[in-house]
Amino acid sequence: MDSAQIIGYVGALIVGLVLGLIGGGGSILTVPLLVYLLGYNPIIATAYSLFVVGTTSLVGTIQKFKEGLVDVKTGLAFSFPSFIAVYLSRRYLVPNIPETLFNFGDFAITKEMSVMIFFAIIMLIASISMIKKGKDEDDIVAIKQPYYKTFVQGLVIGTITGLIGAGGGFLYVPALVLWANIPMKKAVGTSLIIVTINSLIGFTGDMQTLDIEWTFLLTFTGISIIGIVLGTYFSKLISGNKLKKSFGFFVLFMAIYIIYKELK
């Protein structure tokens, strides 16, 4: 085992910790880790990310459910349109994106480059939402929206997360707070249901189009599961808002780095 693999497995532990602490952001670490440190193709990396984040989130969901921090009904309502979009995008959309989208003279915009740049743009948006101070839970007055709006939002977020191999926790937590009127801590737990369903169903689309390196993937995932168990425990002791803001700055730095790396 070389130093890159060791660092990669340490990163897997951190992925789980982040998921357990803030209910999202696992894929934000997983994809760059697999691409830039372990040398995986971005399409493979986004597929592996779905499995890692989905399986790890399943363990987190069970822990949060035992603590009474999961709204199953609302989670399933958001999950239904999302997993349809994630599966279809991984099964049909991603495999059919042309290897070269277009050229600027000698500079080619490739499929792999476009996936990573799109991923970085989503990271930028996520980092801003993590950094800026949101309203306190007691100040939020929300009315549950009609289901057709939830359905459309689920389709949009599902397509985005399918393209970039993300669970979408960083998108669903604020959606659950603002649209479903769920307190922040319960929104974190509920988002894990959606992430689990989206990611694992999306990965089944990849299983039909990609060769999966199961030994590595299961090892990486197992270490991430240890991380989410620890993260869920520490979430009771650490201020979630302070941690989220610090992680937001890290995500911002990573997004800028990815854009630089892909366009240089």
C-alpha positions, -999 to 999 in steps of 0.1 A, spaced: 0 0 0 16 33 -11 13 67 7 -15 79 -17 -37 49 -7 -30 55 30 -40 92 26 -70 81 6 -82 58 33 -77 85 59 -98 107 36 -125 80 36 -126 83 74 -130 121 71 -158 117 46 -178 97 71 -170 122 99 -183 151 78 -215 132 69 -222 123 106 -215 159 118 -234 180 92 -256 156 73 -240 164 39 -207 172 21 -194 136 19 -194 136 -19 -177 170 -19 -147 153 -4 -150 118 -20 -149 128 -57 -118 151 -55 -101 125 -33 -107 97 -58 -98 118 -89 -68 138 -77 -52 117 -50 -61 81 -62 -61 88 -99 -96 75 -108 -114 87 -139 -141 113 -129 -169 91 -143 -157 62 -122 -151 85 -92 -187 99 -93 -201 64 -94 -179 52 -65 -190 84 -46 -226 74 -49 -220 40 -34 -197 53 -6 -220 82 4 -252 61 0 -239 31 22 -224 54 48 -256 75 49 -276 43 55 -257 37 87 -262 73 97 -299 71 90 -302 42 114 -284 61 141 -304 92 137 -337 72 136 -329 57 170 -325 93 183 -359 103 169 -342 127 144 -357 113 112 -390 123 96 -395 92 74 -427 104 57 -411 137 45 -379 120 36 -397 95 13 -417 123 -3 -385 141 -13 -368 108 -23 -393 95 -48 -388 121 -76 -351 124 -68 -341 87 -71 -360 85 -105 -339 115 -117 -306 101 -103 -311 67 -118 -320 80 -152 -291 104 -153 -266 78 -142 -280 50 -165 -287 71 -197 -275 107 -195 -239 103 -182 -229 74 -205 -242 93 -235 -224 126 -229 -199 129 -258 -162 124 -249 -155 158 -264 -182 184 -260 -166 212 -281 -132 228 -290 -117 263 -287 -89 260 -312 -65 235 -297 -83 235 -263 -109 207 -260 -137 207 -234 -139 170 -226 -166 149 -208 -143 144 -178 -134 181 -176 -170 192 -178 -181 169 -151 -154 182 -127 -161 218 -135 -198 214 -130 -190 196 -97 -169 226 -87 -197 251 -95 -221 231 -73 -193 231 -46 -191 269 -49 -229 273 -44 -228 248 -14 -198 266 2 -216 300 1 -247 285 17 -225 269 45 -205 301 51 -233 327 53 -252 329 85 -287 315 82 -317 323 104 -322 306 137 -347 278 138 -370 298 160 -371 326 135 -381 304 105 -418 305 97 -425 281 69 -456 267 53 -454 232 38 -456 236 0 -478 216 -24 -463 182 -33 -460 190 -70 -434 217 -61 -415 191 -40 -417 167 -70 -402 192 -94 -375 202 -69 -367 166 -63 -363 160 -101 -340 190 -104 -318 181 -74 -318 145 -84 -305 153 -119 -278 175 -105 -266 149 -79 -267 122 -106 -244 142 -128 -219 149 -102 -221 117 -81 -233 135 -50 -258 125 -24 -272 160 -23 -273 163 15 -260 199 13 -290 207 -10 -316 188 9 -309 201 45 -319 237 37 -348 225 16 -362 204 45 -358 233 69 -374 260 47 -400 240 27 -410 212 50 -407 232 83 -384 206 99 -360 217 127 -323 217 117 -312 186 136 -341 166 123 -335 179 88 -299 166 90 -312 131 99 -340 132 73 -316 142 46 -297 110 52 -327 89 41 -329 109 8 -291 106 3 -292 69 9 -320 62 -15 -307 86 -42 -271 74 -41 -277 36 -40 -304 36 -67 -282 59 -88 -253 35 -84 -274 6 -98 -275 26 -130 -236 27 -130 -234 -11 -123 -249 -17 -157 -224 5 -176 -191 4 -156 -166 -22 -143 -166 -18 -105 -134 -25 -85 -153 -40 -55 -124 -48 -32 -112 -12 -31 -148 2 -30 -159 -19 -1 -127 -11 19 -131 26 13 -168 24 22 -161 4 54 -137 31 66 -162 58 58 -188 39 79 -165 40 109 -162 78 103 -200 84 103 -204 64 135 -178 87 151 -192 118 135 -227 111 147 -214 107 182 -193 139 181 -223 158 166 -238 158 201 -207 176 215 -197 200 187 -215 232 175 -229 223 141 -231 259 129 -194 266 136 -183 234 120 -205 240 90 -190 274 84 -154 261 87 -162 233 63 -178 259 39 -145 277 36 -127 244 29 -152 235 2 -147 270 -13 -110 264 -15 -115 230 -30 -139 243 -57 -114 270 -68 -86 244 -68 -107 220 -90 -115 248 -115 -78 258 -117 -67 222 -120 -91 214 -149 -85 246 -169 -48 251 -165 
